[in-house]
Amino acid sequence: GAGVSQSPSNKVTEKGKDVELRCDPISGHTALYWYRQSLGQGLEFLIYFQGNSAPDKSGLPSDRFSAERTGGSVSTLTIQRTQQEDSAVYLCASSAGTAQETQYFGPGTRLLVL
Amino acid sequence: DAKTTQPNSMESNEEEPVHLPCNHSTISGTDYIHWYRQLPSQGPEYVIHGLTSNVNNRMASLAIAEDRKSSTLILHRATLRDAAVYYCIPTGSSNTGKLIFGQGTTLQVKP
């Protein structure tokens, strides 16, 4: 079946602009995660959606970052007033639900803020 | 969160076995041990996971110590495509869903 897909693959924006990144999880997966990986850095958790529960936003680095998940499926990560330090690969993953479940990652969106 | 310790890097020759160790001495009794890897310029991919017993799949084997404080990922015959960063991550009550990636082990495979 289809895996996790993300769009766009690459995004170049100017400092101060808003960007939206999209994630389509595997069909039927109730859990969805966003991570980011800055150049030469490790993978950093951002936010986690599980079913209809309130999302775990503990990893969001600032209030410029927000995410929503509509209809329990597609998710959008929004970065407002982008800064150069936001440049990174943003990765989405989904899983069947519980904390022990394997997460399946998308190919990521490479964001470059000029 | 359960803390993990892995060697920063390892080298292997192609077609030889590779044993990648991980210490997770603070792992919870109900946590699974997941291994993921990240190939260059790609998102992480699942490799294998286990709870107590050793596990085998088409990609690798996972040997879990009896006290569960450590585990070893075994690639039986390394190929050039196995060059990646390998992460061991306890999953369950230790992470409440989100994966906590450490630095992982960078595996180099020499032809």
Backbone of each chain as ProteinMPNN parsed JSONL, in Angstrom:
{"seq_chain_A": "GAGVSQSPSNKVTEKGKDVELRCDPISGHTALYWYRQSLGQGLEFLIYFQGNSAPDKSGLPSDRFSAERTGGSVSTLTIQRTQQEDSAVYLCASSAGTAQETQYFGPGTRLLVL", "coords_chain_A": {"N_chain_A": [[0.821, -1.201, 0.0], [0.212, 2.386, -0.136], [2.694, 4.568, 1.114], [3.694, 6.971, 3.632], [3.206, 10.228, 2.543], [4.612, 13.383, 1.613], [4.386, 16.877, 1.039], [5.441, 20.153, -0.061], [8.276, 18.612, -1.801], [10.566, 20.093, -1.698], [11.173, 23.359, -0.455], [11.686, 26.714, -0.872], [11.964, 29.734, 0.743], [11.478, 33.172, 1.694], [12.866, 34.94, 4.421], [10.627, 35.698, 7.012], [8.306, 35.106, 5.682], [5.316, 33.034, 5.616], [4.962, 29.476, 5.79], [3.516, 26.39, 4.641], [3.422, 22.999, 5.308], [2.709, 19.769, 4.143], [1.287, 16.62, 5.117], [0.458, 13.348, 4.302], [-0.754, 10.652, 5.861], [-0.318, 7.059, 6.295], [-3.094, 5.2, 5.253], [-5.628, 4.656, 7.604], [-3.969, 4.774, 9.799], [-3.812, 5.954, 13.069], [-2.184, 7.592, 14.515], [-0.037, 10.391, 14.192], [2.976, 12.056, 13.478], [5.267, 14.776, 13.704], [8.579, 15.626, 12.915], [11.798, 17.233, 12.949], [14.877, 17.816, 11.203], [17.726, 19.423, 11.421], [20.51, 20.715, 9.503], [23.144, 18.498, 9.73], [22.385, 17.81, 12.259], [20.629, 15.98, 14.853], [17.525, 14.088, 14.84], [14.568, 15.696, 15.735], [11.782, 15.764, 17.803], [8.596, 17.221, 17.156], [5.641, 17.483, 17.206], [2.696, 15.581, 18.045], [-0.066, 13.718, 17.079], [-2.809, 11.867, 18.18], [-5.433, 10.051, 17.362], [-8.493, 11.374, 18.428], [-7.543, 12.773, 20.526], [-6.128, 15.508, 22.436], [-3.406, 17.125, 20.873], [0.091, 16.39, 21.419], [2.121, 18.873, 21.957], [4.618, 19.375, 22.818], [7.16, 19.52, 21.687], [7.33, 21.652, 19.948], [9.193, 24.397, 18.808], [8.709, 27.14, 19.049], [6.105, 29.687, 19.305], [5.605, 30.294, 16.735], [5.28, 28.081, 15.316], [2.841, 25.736, 14.319], [0.374, 23.145, 14.097], [-2.083, 21.189, 12.461], [-4.56, 18.625, 12.251], [-6.738, 17.413, 10.081], [-9.865, 15.841, 10.044], [-8.822, 13.527, 11.068], [-6.85, 12.606, 9.407], [-5.074, 13.887, 7.018], [-2.363, 16.119, 7.686], [-1.206, 19.415, 8.462], [1.638, 21.336, 8.81], [2.44, 24.443, 9.978], [4.531, 27.196, 9.629], [5.039, 30.293, 10.816], [6.163, 33.542, 9.882], [8.873, 32.927, 9.007], [12.22, 32.057, 9.965], [15.8, 32.049, 9.467], [16.934, 30.016, 10.942], [14.993, 28.119, 10.888], [15.388, 26.558, 8.744], [15.563, 23.325, 7.56], [15.053, 19.745, 7.383], [11.831, 18.609, 7.322], [10.074, 16.085, 8.758], [7.509, 13.696, 8.515], [5.63, 11.214, 10.187], [3.706, 8.194, 10.57], [1.666, 5.974, 12.541], [0.14, 2.912, 13.711], [-0.969, 3.387, 16.151], [-0.559, 2.831, 19.139], [1.974, 3.569, 21.655], [4.045, 1.779, 21.343], [3.997, 1.074, 18.73], [5.335, 0.673, 15.452], [6.73, 3.373, 13.646], [6.223, 4.921, 10.549], [7.941, 6.633, 8.156], [7.735, 9.565, 6.108], [9.21, 10.992, 3.076], [10.108, 13.491, 3.655], [10.203, 17.138, 3.825], [12.255, 19.501, 2.472], [13.204, 22.453, 3.753], [14.239, 25.657, 3.032], [15.204, 28.681, 4.241], [15.75, 31.832, 3.165]], "CA_chain_A": [[0.0, 0.0, 0.0], [0.929, 3.651, -0.209], [3.344, 4.982, 2.346], [3.488, 8.351, 4.034], [3.678, 11.171, 1.535], [4.76, 14.752, 2.075], [4.552, 17.87, -0.023], [6.277, 19.862, -1.226], [9.54, 17.941, -1.507], [11.496, 21.166, -1.375], [10.541, 24.659, -0.358], [12.579, 27.832, -0.609], [11.154, 30.891, 1.087], [12.221, 34.305, 2.23], [12.679, 35.224, 5.841], [9.447, 36.478, 7.327], [7.13, 34.537, 5.027], [4.716, 31.853, 6.223], [4.971, 28.279, 4.94], [2.691, 25.258, 5.052], [3.938, 21.704, 4.879], [1.595, 18.825, 4.2], [1.606, 15.209, 5.334], [-0.605, 12.365, 4.125], [-0.293, 9.44, 6.535], [-0.805, 5.784, 5.79], [-4.525, 5.072, 5.502], [-5.978, 3.858, 8.78], [-3.105, 5.072, 10.939], [-4.442, 6.945, 13.933], [-1.171, 8.47, 15.106], [0.762, 11.142, 13.223], [4.07, 12.746, 14.159], [6.17, 15.647, 12.962], [9.944, 15.769, 13.411], [12.648, 17.98, 12.027], [16.301, 17.508, 11.248], [18.537, 20.514, 10.901], [21.725, 20.237, 8.837], [24.153, 17.946, 10.614], [21.85, 17.604, 13.602], [19.782, 14.817, 15.043], [16.085, 14.212, 14.63], [13.953, 16.367, 16.881], [10.327, 15.657, 17.825], [7.877, 18.489, 17.173], [4.253, 17.391, 17.645], [2.159, 14.22, 17.92], [-1.506, 13.595, 17.105], [-3.3, 10.502, 18.387], [-6.877, 10.004, 17.295], [-9.197, 12.617, 18.757], [-6.965, 13.371, 21.726], [-5.384, 16.754, 22.261], [-2.052, 16.822, 20.425], [1.266, 16.64, 22.257], [2.855, 19.947, 21.277], [5.75, 19.694, 23.685], [8.395, 19.7, 20.932], [7.314, 22.83, 19.07], [10.247, 25.279, 19.317], [8.208, 28.484, 19.339], [4.694, 29.844, 18.944], [5.463, 30.479, 15.284], [4.99, 26.758, 14.759], [1.569, 25.145, 14.678], [-0.011, 22.044, 13.217], [-3.431, 20.674, 12.625], [-4.841, 17.383, 11.552], [-8.155, 17.495, 9.73], [-10.552, 14.588, 9.772], [-8.033, 12.386, 11.517], [-5.987, 12.087, 8.341], [-4.027, 14.792, 6.542], [-1.888, 17.115, 8.641], [-0.46, 20.551, 7.934], [2.526, 22.04, 9.745], [2.566, 25.832, 9.537], [5.562, 28.016, 10.273], [4.779, 31.709, 10.53], [7.299, 34.485, 9.967], [10.03, 32.024, 9.023], [13.563, 32.538, 10.269], [16.814, 31.222, 8.826], [17.173, 28.82, 11.744], [13.95, 27.134, 10.61], [15.838, 25.719, 7.623], [15.721, 21.951, 8.039], [14.163, 18.77, 6.747], [10.691, 18.338, 8.179], [9.667, 14.712, 8.506], [6.238, 13.251, 9.061], [5.532, 9.764, 10.35], [2.429, 7.737, 11.104], [1.683, 4.631, 13.108], [-1.194, 2.36, 13.951], [-1.596, 4.021, 17.293], [-0.008, 2.836, 20.486], [3.341, 4.084, 21.745], [5.019, 0.783, 20.907], [3.837, 0.768, 17.31], [6.352, 1.155, 14.516], [6.409, 4.581, 12.91], [6.62, 4.894, 9.138], [8.295, 8.009, 7.835], [7.702, 10.07, 4.752], [10.525, 11.388, 2.544], [10.484, 14.783, 4.204], [10.198, 18.395, 3.066], [13.461, 20.285, 2.724], [12.863, 23.867, 3.805], [15.37, 26.59, 3.063], [14.777, 30.053, 4.466], [16.836, 32.73, 2.743]], "C_chain_A": [[0.852, 1.246, 0.0], [1.52, 3.971, 1.148], [2.952, 6.391, 2.713], [4.014, 9.264, 2.928], [3.689, 12.578, 2.112], [4.905, 15.674, 0.876], [4.673, 19.262, 0.588], [7.527, 19.104, -0.825], [10.575, 18.955, -1.043], [10.733, 22.487, -1.35], [11.612, 25.699, -0.042], [11.71, 29.044, -0.35], [12.049, 32.004, 1.613], [11.897, 34.472, 3.703], [11.459, 36.105, 6.044], [8.165, 35.955, 6.691], [6.597, 33.351, 5.828], [4.822, 30.679, 5.243], [4.053, 27.227, 5.524], [3.262, 23.989, 4.456], [2.846, 20.667, 5.117], [2.082, 17.402, 4.386], [0.346, 14.372, 5.133], [-0.16, 11.059, 4.753], [-0.787, 8.184, 5.825], [-2.278, 5.644, 6.187], [-4.783, 4.168, 6.706], [-5.093, 4.098, 9.99], [-3.708, 6.192, 11.772], [-3.446, 7.936, 14.517], [-0.336, 9.117, 14.008], [1.74, 12.017, 13.974], [4.786, 13.669, 13.178], [7.506, 15.72, 13.681], [10.678, 16.727, 12.476], [14.099, 17.61, 12.25], [17.048, 18.648, 10.589], [19.841, 19.949, 10.363], [22.746, 19.762, 9.863], [23.686, 17.672, 12.027], [21.0, 16.335, 13.657], [18.327, 15.115, 14.757], [15.424, 14.695, 15.902], [12.431, 16.258, 16.763], [9.695, 17.029, 17.88], [6.491, 18.343, 17.79], [3.702, 16.015, 17.291], [0.651, 14.282, 18.052], [-1.881, 12.129, 17.294], [-4.816, 10.553, 18.415], [-7.495, 11.362, 17.545], [-8.641, 13.306, 19.996], [-6.287, 14.689, 21.41], [-3.953, 16.434, 21.856], [-1.001, 17.123, 21.484], [2.137, 17.633, 21.507], [4.171, 20.265, 21.956], [7.046, 19.961, 22.933], [8.427, 20.935, 20.045], [8.265, 23.883, 19.627], [9.779, 26.695, 19.638], [6.752, 28.58, 18.924], [4.505, 30.194, 17.471], [5.093, 29.172, 14.593], [3.619, 26.285, 15.238], [1.258, 24.024, 13.703], [-1.445, 21.68, 13.495], [-3.578, 19.391, 11.835], [-6.338, 17.338, 11.312], [-8.72, 16.107, 9.449], [-9.763, 13.353, 10.163], [-7.102, 11.829, 10.462], [-4.861, 13.062, 8.022], [-3.655, 15.8, 7.623], [-1.112, 18.207, 7.917], [0.352, 21.167, 9.055], [2.735, 23.442, 9.179], [3.659, 26.519, 10.334], [5.306, 29.448, 9.848], [6.06, 32.509, 10.677], [8.618, 33.709, 10.028], [11.332, 32.755, 9.287], [14.574, 31.592, 9.63], [17.077, 29.942, 9.62], [16.071, 27.773, 11.596], [14.334, 26.221, 9.45], [16.186, 24.328, 8.145], [14.921, 21.033, 7.12], [13.063, 18.455, 7.751], [10.103, 16.985, 7.781], [8.355, 14.403, 9.198], [6.272, 11.731, 9.166], [4.129, 9.422, 10.835], [2.588, 6.331, 11.659], [0.259, 4.208, 13.42], [-1.789, 2.815, 15.27], [-0.867, 4.009, 18.604], [1.457, 3.247, 20.471], [4.371, 3.076, 21.252], [4.963, 0.502, 19.419], [4.956, 1.376, 16.476], [5.853, 2.4, 13.797], [6.985, 4.472, 11.503], [6.761, 6.339, 8.676], [8.082, 8.321, 6.36], [9.092, 10.512, 4.323], [10.988, 12.74, 3.045], [10.284, 15.944, 3.244], [11.443, 19.161, 3.468], [13.113, 21.763, 2.629], [14.134, 24.695, 3.906], [14.807, 27.997, 3.183], [15.95, 30.979, 4.162], [16.803, 34.055, 3.512]], "O_chain_A": [[2.075, 1.172, 0.122], [0.929, 3.684, 2.19], [1.993, 6.942, 2.172], [5.131, 9.087, 2.441], [2.885, 12.918, 2.98], [5.467, 15.305, -0.156], [4.083, 19.534, 1.633], [7.813, 18.965, 0.364], [11.352, 18.703, -0.121], [9.788, 22.702, -2.11], [12.348, 25.573, 0.936], [10.815, 29.349, -1.138], [13.219, 31.791, 1.93], [10.791, 34.177, 4.155], [11.271, 37.11, 5.36], [7.066, 36.317, 7.111], [7.322, 32.742, 6.615], [4.777, 30.865, 4.027], [3.834, 27.17, 6.734], [3.547, 23.914, 3.261], [2.157, 20.681, 6.137], [3.141, 17.02, 3.887], [-0.699, 14.653, 5.719], [0.739, 10.408, 4.222], [-1.571, 8.251, 4.879], [-2.654, 5.938, 7.322], [-4.234, 3.071, 6.812], [-5.429, 3.672, 11.095], [-4.069, 7.246, 11.248], [-3.838, 9.012, 14.968], [0.023, 8.473, 13.022], [1.392, 12.643, 14.975], [4.893, 13.379, 11.986], [7.559, 15.859, 14.903], [10.232, 16.994, 11.36], [14.495, 17.158, 13.324], [17.012, 18.82, 9.37], [20.236, 18.838, 10.718], [23.159, 20.514, 10.746], [24.489, 17.339, 12.899], [20.701, 15.716, 12.636], [17.951, 16.251, 14.468], [15.676, 14.184, 16.993], [11.86, 16.623, 15.735], [10.196, 17.915, 18.572], [6.187, 18.999, 18.787], [4.176, 15.365, 16.359], [0.134, 14.835, 19.023], [-1.323, 11.252, 16.634], [-5.412, 11.04, 19.376], [-7.088, 12.367, 16.963], [-9.195, 14.301, 20.463], [-5.918, 14.955, 20.267], [-3.34, 15.545, 22.447], [-1.184, 17.997, 22.332], [2.809, 17.277, 20.54], [4.774, 21.307, 21.698], [7.955, 20.575, 23.492], [9.461, 21.233, 19.447], [8.162, 24.236, 20.801], [10.416, 27.379, 20.439], [6.22, 27.68, 18.274], [3.377, 30.371, 17.011], [4.653, 29.159, 13.444], [3.281, 26.417, 16.415], [1.82, 23.968, 12.61], [-1.951, 21.84, 14.606], [-2.834, 19.115, 10.893], [-7.117, 17.233, 12.26], [-8.131, 15.311, 8.717], [-10.006, 12.262, 9.649], [-6.613, 10.707, 10.594], [-3.822, 13.061, 8.682], [-4.509, 16.272, 8.375], [-0.453, 17.964, 6.906], [-0.178, 21.483, 10.12], [3.157, 23.6, 8.034], [3.702, 26.432, 11.561], [5.351, 29.773, 8.662], [6.925, 32.189, 11.493], [9.377, 33.829, 10.989], [11.52, 33.905, 8.89], [14.236, 30.458, 9.291], [17.403, 28.905, 9.042], [16.194, 26.664, 12.117], [13.668, 25.215, 9.207], [17.001, 24.178, 9.055], [14.217, 21.48, 6.214], [13.337, 18.081, 8.891], [9.694, 16.771, 6.64], [8.131, 14.808, 10.338], [6.872, 11.052, 8.333], [3.449, 10.254, 11.436], [3.51, 5.6, 11.301], [-0.679, 5.004, 13.4], [-2.988, 2.651, 15.494], [-0.574, 5.073, 19.15], [2.099, 3.272, 19.421], [5.447, 3.46, 20.795], [5.8, -0.235, 18.898], [5.452, 2.463, 16.773], [4.694, 2.471, 13.389], [8.1, 3.987, 11.309], [5.839, 7.147, 8.788], [8.229, 7.461, 5.492], [10.044, 10.424, 5.098], [12.154, 13.096, 2.871], [10.205, 15.768, 2.029], [11.665, 19.438, 4.647], [12.77, 22.263, 1.558], [14.988, 24.456, 4.761], [14.035, 28.446, 2.337], [16.995, 30.92, 4.808], [17.644, 34.924, 3.283]]}, "seq_chain_B": "DAKTTQPNSMESNEEEPVHLPCNHSTISGTDYIHWYRQLPSQGPEYVIHGLTSNVNNRMASLAIAEDRKSSTLILHRATLRDAAVYYCIPTGSSNTGKLIFGQGTTLQVKP", "coords_chain_B": {"N_chain_B": [[12.46, 9.789, 30.043], [13.878, 6.905, 28.545], [17.375, 6.431, 28.511], [19.789, 5.999, 25.952], [22.818, 4.461, 24.817], [25.099, 4.436, 22.252], [27.773, 3.406, 20.079], [29.548, 5.987, 18.332], [30.398, 5.568, 15.695], [30.953, 2.926, 13.305], [32.732, 0.509, 11.379], [32.565, -1.674, 8.575], [33.331, -4.45, 6.469], [32.158, -5.156, 3.204], [29.742, -7.728, 2.84], [30.379, -8.964, 5.176], [29.482, -9.893, 8.579], [27.813, -7.61, 10.814], [27.764, -6.233, 14.016], [25.852, -4.227, 15.909], [25.897, -2.452, 18.791], [23.81, -1.505, 21.621], [23.217, 0.237, 24.567], [20.737, 0.359, 27.015], [20.067, 0.928, 29.761], [18.185, 1.989, 31.497], [15.724, 1.231, 30.69], [12.198, 0.777, 30.623], [10.177, -1.863, 32.018], [8.122, -2.603, 30.302], [8.661, -1.532, 27.888], [9.276, -1.676, 24.398], [12.076, -2.431, 22.249], [13.069, -0.603, 19.678], [14.596, -0.48, 16.493], [15.744, 1.774, 14.161], [16.836, 3.005, 10.975], [18.653, 5.445, 9.103], [19.139, 6.193, 5.934], [21.387, 7.967, 3.742], [20.17, 11.185, 2.974], [17.503, 10.456, 3.235], [14.324, 9.713, 4.895], [13.98, 8.284, 8.214], [13.899, 4.691, 8.509], [12.126, 1.787, 9.5], [13.682, -0.951, 11.111], [13.779, -3.241, 12.888], [12.173, -4.715, 15.782], [11.807, -5.586, 19.264], [10.859, -7.275, 22.344], [11.519, -9.083, 24.549], [12.464, -11.58, 23.66], [14.83, -12.842, 21.259], [14.812, -11.664, 17.892], [14.079, -12.136, 14.457], [14.144, -10.873, 11.141], [13.677, -10.144, 7.626], [15.557, -8.237, 7.201], [17.354, -8.053, 9.34], [18.71, -9.241, 12.514], [17.811, -9.236, 15.949], [19.271, -9.204, 18.99], [18.544, -9.526, 22.31], [19.572, -8.71, 25.522], [19.388, -10.731, 28.467], [18.722, -9.334, 30.796], [17.651, -7.143, 29.651], [18.953, -4.732, 29.444], [20.575, -4.104, 27.424], [21.038, -4.352, 23.86], [21.623, -5.89, 20.655], [21.957, -5.176, 17.323], [22.033, -7.132, 14.481], [23.453, -7.365, 11.411], [23.573, -9.632, 8.944], [25.013, -9.988, 6.587], [26.679, -7.468, 5.506], [25.878, -4.924, 3.182], [26.678, -2.44, 0.679], [24.514, -0.776, 0.628], [23.646, -0.793, 3.178], [24.923, 1.153, 4.556], [24.463, 3.633, 6.817], [22.84, 5.659, 9.371], [22.235, 4.222, 12.423], [19.724, 3.773, 14.786], [18.833, 2.99, 18.107], [15.929, 2.732, 19.985], [14.046, 2.921, 22.849], [10.614, 2.154, 23.219], [7.353, 3.014, 24.217], [6.145, 3.249, 27.417], [8.25, 4.828, 28.057], [8.455, 6.789, 26.147], [6.021, 7.759, 25.42], [4.891, 7.685, 22.838], [6.218, 9.591, 21.076], [9.262, 9.439, 19.243], [12.471, 9.389, 20.565], [15.312, 10.362, 19.337], [18.668, 9.513, 19.584], [22.187, 10.101, 19.05], [22.872, 7.966, 17.495], [24.477, 5.288, 15.596], [26.837, 5.629, 13.146], [27.227, 3.739, 10.391], [29.724, 2.584, 8.349], [30.317, 0.982, 5.31], [32.653, -0.861, 3.698], [33.793, -1.558, 0.414]], "CA_chain_B": [[12.782, 9.054, 28.813], [14.986, 5.982, 28.699], [18.584, 6.909, 27.847], [20.507, 4.973, 25.2], [24.214, 4.725, 24.48], [25.571, 3.692, 21.091], [29.031, 3.95, 19.547], [29.307, 7.014, 17.314], [30.611, 5.063, 14.342], [31.508, 1.596, 13.122], [33.07, 0.169, 10.001], [32.459, -3.081, 8.221], [33.586, -4.797, 5.08], [31.0, -5.702, 2.51], [29.449, -9.157, 2.952], [30.721, -9.485, 6.497], [28.452, -9.56, 9.576], [28.011, -6.412, 11.626], [27.035, -6.244, 15.277], [25.701, -2.848, 16.381], [25.41, -2.549, 20.171], [23.09, -0.393, 22.239], [22.906, 0.122, 25.983], [19.518, 1.063, 27.431], [19.998, 0.368, 31.115], [17.042, 2.531, 32.244], [14.511, 0.903, 29.95], [11.064, 0.294, 31.401], [9.891, -3.276, 31.813], [7.137, -2.831, 29.244], [9.097, -0.89, 26.646], [9.909, -2.409, 23.325], [13.298, -1.839, 21.71], [12.95, -0.416, 18.246], [15.754, -0.015, 15.733], [15.498, 2.449, 12.897], [18.047, 3.488, 10.329], [18.445, 6.561, 8.19], [20.059, 6.227, 4.805], [21.685, 9.353, 3.349], [19.141, 11.983, 2.301], [16.182, 9.836, 3.334], [13.741, 9.652, 6.227], [14.275, 7.03, 8.921], [13.09, 3.527, 8.18], [12.075, 0.747, 10.507], [14.521, -2.125, 10.86], [13.345, -4.394, 13.657], [11.906, -4.402, 17.174], [11.565, -6.737, 20.112], [10.569, -6.995, 23.745], [12.4, -9.886, 25.376], [13.09, -12.653, 22.886], [15.545, -12.457, 20.041], [13.906, -11.508, 16.757], [14.688, -12.148, 13.122], [13.321, -10.567, 9.971], [14.457, -10.251, 6.388], [16.617, -7.229, 7.185], [18.34, -8.146, 10.417], [18.351, -9.952, 13.736], [17.938, -8.439, 17.163], [19.581, -9.999, 20.165], [18.237, -8.724, 23.501], [20.159, -9.287, 26.72], [18.39, -11.292, 29.374], [18.278, -8.275, 31.705], [17.087, -6.116, 28.776], [19.656, -3.458, 29.556], [21.303, -3.863, 26.184], [20.627, -5.16, 22.716], [22.56, -5.841, 19.535], [21.397, -5.352, 15.984], [22.96, -7.924, 13.688], [23.29, -7.456, 9.957], [24.314, -10.87, 8.718], [25.965, -9.75, 5.494], [26.534, -6.051, 5.197], [26.019, -4.474, 1.8], [26.935, -1.006, 0.601], [23.262, -0.096, 0.888], [23.41, -0.747, 4.624], [25.6, 2.317, 5.134], [23.39, 4.485, 7.326], [22.885, 5.9, 10.809], [21.34, 3.276, 13.084], [19.242, 4.265, 16.072], [18.008, 2.125, 18.948], [15.01, 3.617, 20.706], [12.985, 2.279, 23.646], [9.297, 2.696, 22.872], [6.289, 2.598, 25.114], [5.937, 4.225, 28.477], [9.392, 5.745, 28.125], [8.429, 7.871, 25.173], [4.62, 8.141, 25.203], [4.575, 7.858, 21.433], [7.235, 10.256, 20.26], [10.568, 8.803, 19.222], [13.588, 10.223, 21.012], [16.5, 9.919, 18.609], [19.98, 9.925, 20.049], [23.11, 10.35, 17.95], [22.945, 6.787, 16.657], [25.764, 4.782, 15.128], [27.045, 5.753, 11.705], [27.876, 2.543, 9.874], [30.367, 2.665, 7.033], [30.556, -0.333, 4.729], [33.717, -0.75, 2.698], [33.721, -2.626, -0.601]], "C_chain_B": [[13.971, 8.124, 29.087], [16.185, 6.462, 27.892], [19.251, 5.746, 27.139], [21.926, 5.427, 24.923], [24.615, 3.817, 23.332], [26.934, 4.245, 20.677], [28.735, 4.939, 18.432], [29.436, 6.455, 15.912], [31.188, 3.653, 14.378], [31.784, 1.4, 11.642], [32.904, -1.321, 9.79], [32.895, -3.252, 6.783], [32.321, -5.402, 4.49], [30.953, -7.224, 2.654], [29.93, -9.787, 4.254], [29.612, -9.138, 7.48], [28.844, -8.319, 10.366], [27.155, -6.532, 12.876], [27.027, -4.815, 15.836], [25.124, -2.877, 17.792], [24.644, -1.314, 20.621], [22.867, -0.707, 23.702], [21.68, 0.952, 26.302], [19.181, 0.591, 28.835], [18.786, 0.866, 31.903], [15.713, 2.195, 31.579], [13.426, 0.394, 30.904], [10.762, -1.152, 31.057], [8.934, -3.572, 30.679], [7.539, -2.189, 27.92], [9.618, -1.908, 25.65], [11.245, -1.712, 22.981], [13.14, -1.805, 20.198], [14.297, -0.012, 17.678], [15.259, 0.595, 14.423], [16.858, 2.76, 12.27], [17.694, 4.602, 9.361], [19.536, 6.539, 7.132], [20.285, 7.676, 4.402], [20.543, 9.986, 2.561], [17.759, 11.322, 2.285], [15.636, 9.955, 4.755], [14.108, 8.347, 6.901], [13.376, 5.899, 8.435], [13.225, 2.485, 9.276], [12.985, -0.406, 10.126], [13.94, -3.338, 11.57], [12.963, -3.929, 15.054], [11.654, -5.681, 17.949], [11.295, -6.313, 21.543], [11.53, -7.766, 24.66], [13.159, -10.93, 24.567], [13.847, -12.087, 21.694], [14.575, -12.517, 18.86], [14.703, -11.565, 15.466], [13.673, -11.649, 12.104], [14.239, -10.541, 8.761], [15.625, -9.275, 6.361], [17.731, -7.54, 8.167], [17.856, -9.092, 11.504], [18.564, -9.012, 14.907], [18.151, -9.389, 18.328], [19.405, -9.106, 21.388], [18.816, -9.439, 24.716], [19.057, -9.739, 27.671], [17.856, -10.244, 30.356], [17.676, -7.084, 30.962], [17.796, -4.771, 28.867], [20.503, -3.169, 28.321], [20.733, -4.743, 25.084], [21.655, -4.979, 21.605], [21.802, -6.092, 18.247], [22.443, -6.071, 15.152], [22.544, -7.876, 12.225], [24.16, -8.621, 9.517], [25.351, -10.748, 7.608], [25.793, -8.315, 5.04], [26.706, -5.799, 3.706], [26.265, -2.973, 1.815], [25.677, -0.213, 0.933], [22.938, -0.011, 2.382], [24.135, 0.408, 5.304], [24.548, 3.351, 5.515], [23.697, 4.824, 8.784], [21.829, 5.013, 11.446], [21.005, 3.788, 14.485], [18.519, 3.153, 16.827], [17.188, 3.032, 19.854], [14.032, 2.787, 21.519], [11.654, 2.947, 23.345], [8.242, 2.121, 23.803], [6.119, 3.655, 26.175], [7.077, 5.239, 28.552], [9.233, 6.931, 27.209], [7.032, 8.384, 24.883], [4.337, 8.464, 23.75], [5.69, 8.471, 20.625], [8.555, 9.503, 20.363], [11.633, 9.806, 19.655], [14.842, 9.659, 20.358], [17.745, 10.434, 19.3], [20.865, 10.215, 18.849], [23.231, 9.163, 17.006], [24.37, 6.366, 16.334], [25.83, 4.929, 13.615], [27.84, 4.551, 11.227], [28.44, 2.821, 8.494], [30.64, 1.253, 6.557], [31.546, -0.168, 3.588], [33.632, -1.895, 1.704], [34.932, -3.551, -0.526]], "O_chain_B": [[14.931, 8.497, 29.761], [16.044, 6.854, 26.733], [19.278, 4.631, 27.66], [22.202, 6.621, 24.808], [24.494, 2.595, 23.416], [27.22, 5.421, 20.899], [27.784, 4.757, 17.672], [28.666, 6.825, 15.026], [31.823, 3.246, 15.351], [31.168, 2.026, 10.78], [33.08, -2.121, 10.708], [32.835, -2.319, 5.983], [31.535, -6.059, 5.173], [31.975, -7.907, 2.597], [29.89, -11.008, 4.41], [28.869, -8.184, 7.25], [30.022, -8.019, 10.561], [25.978, -6.885, 12.81], [28.073, -4.271, 16.188], [23.977, -3.284, 17.976], [24.81, -0.224, 20.072], [22.385, -1.786, 24.045], [21.59, 2.114, 25.906], [18.158, -0.052, 29.069], [18.393, 0.231, 32.882], [14.692, 2.813, 31.88], [13.708, -0.325, 31.863], [11.05, -1.615, 29.953], [8.933, -4.682, 30.146], [6.811, -2.303, 26.933], [10.304, -2.866, 26.006], [11.493, -0.571, 23.371], [13.087, -2.84, 19.535], [15.053, 0.72, 18.317], [14.465, 0.001, 13.693], [17.886, 2.775, 12.948], [16.569, 4.682, 8.867], [20.701, 6.83, 7.406], [19.449, 8.531, 4.694], [20.022, 9.401, 1.612], [16.943, 11.609, 1.409], [16.372, 10.255, 5.694], [14.509, 7.397, 6.229], [12.243, 6.123, 8.008], [14.281, 2.323, 9.889], [13.054, -0.794, 8.96], [13.642, -4.35, 10.935], [13.386, -2.853, 15.476], [11.33, -6.721, 17.376], [11.477, -5.152, 21.91], [12.262, -7.166, 25.448], [14.356, -11.134, 24.769], [13.542, -11.005, 21.194], [13.642, -13.321, 18.844], [15.842, -11.105, 15.393], [12.486, -11.964, 12.193], [15.421, -10.871, 8.853], [16.572, -9.453, 5.595], [18.907, -7.322, 7.876], [16.765, -9.658, 11.434], [19.398, -8.108, 14.853], [17.324, -10.256, 18.61], [20.038, -8.055, 21.492], [18.579, -10.631, 24.915], [17.95, -9.2, 27.674], [16.676, -10.263, 30.706], [17.238, -6.12, 31.59], [17.263, -3.765, 28.398], [21.083, -2.09, 28.205], [20.046, -5.733, 25.338], [22.449, -4.038, 21.617], [21.099, -7.092, 18.103], [23.606, -5.667, 15.122], [21.445, -8.286, 11.853], [25.376, -8.586, 9.706], [26.431, -11.334, 7.685], [24.876, -7.991, 4.284], [27.57, -6.388, 3.057], [26.083, -2.315, 2.839], [25.762, 0.896, 1.46], [22.063, 0.752, 2.794], [23.975, 0.617, 6.506], [23.836, 3.878, 4.66], [24.677, 4.346, 9.356], [20.663, 5.047, 11.053], [21.884, 4.179, 15.254], [17.687, 2.452, 16.253], [17.71, 3.991, 20.421], [13.259, 2.019, 20.946], [11.581, 4.17, 23.228], [8.235, 0.934, 24.128], [5.966, 4.835, 25.861], [6.902, 6.355, 29.04], [9.817, 7.985, 27.462], [6.883, 9.367, 24.158], [3.616, 9.418, 23.457], [6.073, 7.928, 19.588], [8.919, 8.998, 21.425], [11.678, 10.933, 19.161], [15.363, 8.621, 20.766], [17.874, 11.628, 19.572], [20.375, 10.535, 17.766], [23.64, 9.319, 15.855], [25.336, 7.008, 16.747], [24.977, 4.411, 12.894], [28.994, 4.368, 11.615], [27.722, 3.24, 7.586], [31.138, 0.422, 7.316], [31.301, 0.573, 2.635], [33.426, -3.049, 2.081], [35.033, -4.499, -1.304]]}, "name": "protein", "num_of_chains": 2, "seq": "GAGVSQSPSNKVTEKGKDVELRCDPISGHTALYWYRQSLGQGLEFLIYFQGNSAPDKSGLPSDRFSAERTGGSVSTLTIQRTQQEDSAVYLCASSAGTAQETQYFGPGTRLLVLDAKTTQPNSMESNEEEPVHLPCNHSTISGTDYIHWYRQLPSQGPEYVIHGLTSNVNNRMASLAIAEDRKSSTLILHRATLRDAAVYYCIPTGSSNTGKLIFGQGTTLQVKP"}
